[in-house]
Amino acid sequence: MTRTAARFAAVVCALGLASAALAAAPAAHRISVRIEPDTQELQGRDRIRFDTARAATLVLSSRFRIASLAVDARRIDIAPKLVDGMQHLRLPAARRIDLAWSGKLAPLDPSLDHRDTLTYAEPASGKEGTFLPSGSGWYPAVDGALERYRLELDLPADQRGLVPGQLVQERLEHGRYRASFEFRQPAEGISLMAGPYRIEERRLRTAAGTKLRLRTYFHPAIADLASGYLDAVAGYLNLYERWIGPYPFTEFSVVSSPTPTGFGMPALTYLGIDVLRLPFIRATSLGHEVLHNWWGNGVYPDYAQGNWSEGLTTFMADYAYREREGPQAAAATRLAWLRDYAALPPGEDAPLARFTSRTHGASQIVGYNKSAMLFFMLRDVIGKDAFDAALREFWTQYRFRIASWDDLRKAFEHTSGKDLGAFFAQWLQRSGAPDLRIVDAKAEKSAGGWQLSVTLDQGTPAYALSVPLAVRSATGEFTRRVALTQERATVVLDVPAEPLEIALDPQLRLWRRLAANEAPPILRDAMLSERPALITPGADAAVQAAAHELASRLLERAGASTANPSALLIVGLHADIDAWLAREKLAPRPATLAPAHGSAQVWTARTRDGRVAVLVSARDAQSLAALARPLPHYGRESYLVFESAHMLERGSWPAQPQVWRLKAPPGAR
Ligand SMILES: [Zn+2]
């Protein structure tokens, strides 16, 4: 169970075309479905066609009754096999199947949290919203086949709804809303959404000349956010068309959900009302979802070989937006990735090639962050022009096809003319990371200036690395990249002036294990800790109760044995926290976190033996209780100030690069 992965803003990109499915012939559905959210009744008819006659198994939720079934126009009666709440209907070879079904959907439960919604595969409906996820058996899916579809949706007049695909027609008649959609590309399944939506629409002709229909389907409570979202979507579509190539669909819609969820699908994203209200969703997650129409829903990852699409999307969306802010913001993002990785217990690390989709915090650290860093390092190796040219080539070649990491590698090799086999192998097939250290350095005067020899160690097994060394000399600072392919090697650099100190990869351009003091401690170090201990100095019963509630929400392993703790969570009132710090001979409360500022302050520190301590200092028990909900969302911060549950200030202590001082006495580095 991982709370950090269930962060609100975390949109789950519902990608997942199985390779086996892609191998089979696609099925073409023609569905009409009538839904009554008031009573949760669903009535459907489907005509499924195959290019050639084939035997097929249909999968339909056992909550539905089959009213009629025919193969090639012959009515048949088949006893379904029940498997995990699904009816499996094994049909004889045919080119056409006709099926009518009806039944009651589950009532919509808006109290579900994000994690529940991810695992909750029941098709559910209510006046506030209907969500019929693909895989929930709401229509007769053809087992193991990709599906094209045309679908007509019939809803009460005050409801609107959609499925991924091109809107062919919509009308209001006889007190009903009817809309037809067509999805021509092979899709893995069909998800349907409906609700009391207000639709805002914008027509757009993109830079590449694609004519698009952009829409928001928003609940009335957030209807005023529509035009901001449409502006943002248009901006992202232009960005990625210029960068990669034409957008592959005819629409993009942002759809609100009454539950706090986040799903990405071809040409649309389905986000909780409260998620849509968060200002950073438009600035980051939305762009990420738009980009998945190229990577994930445009080119399908070959899951047997691992999912490259999350890393490439994170690199070209979340990370790219930080890079646009400037080099400091970009370096801060890389630091956050490496810091998260440093906080990952070794047993939870796994090779990137094994990542298929996000199920918990650990797989996000590898599948998203390490993967994004792979693309960052690759761009350093081959240069931006070859990198971008490869993306365009890859897109042209694999649009609506499956592609593997190997296919991606070949595209980068083709545009760069470099053999990248070893590069991809070491970052994809291995877990772990190099543990880079400067173990010795010497400078000698030479004929033309100075000769600097630096001995680097990276632990075992050795990676082939191009290590940035920032050398500070009397006349200035410069950075050189040196090749390191062995576990330990000495490199020699000619430098013009006397070198004073050397910093190892200070901009964090390599995926590596940070040294203990290189990474400033963050909340997540304690949150993911294997044996966290809760300490409540001077606490009365109310503070105790609030502290325990906070610990259970914050720590993944709250209640684990606390003998020899690996991290400390110290929770109390201001005076008790200050007294505890003094007693433990630790640095006092940072001056910027004065008790007068806000109702609670949270910060990280290190104990004298190097363990991470998270200090939570509150004005009273009530202020403490108010942190239980918001605090787990801030795992990447080193300090925070809250007024009740409202975050006033946050930040990270600066990174401390590994520096070797040439002029300092031995041992004083
Ligand atoms: Zn994603």
Residues whose N, C-alpha, C, O or C-beta is under 5 A from the ligand:
A	BS01	ZN	V11 C13 E310
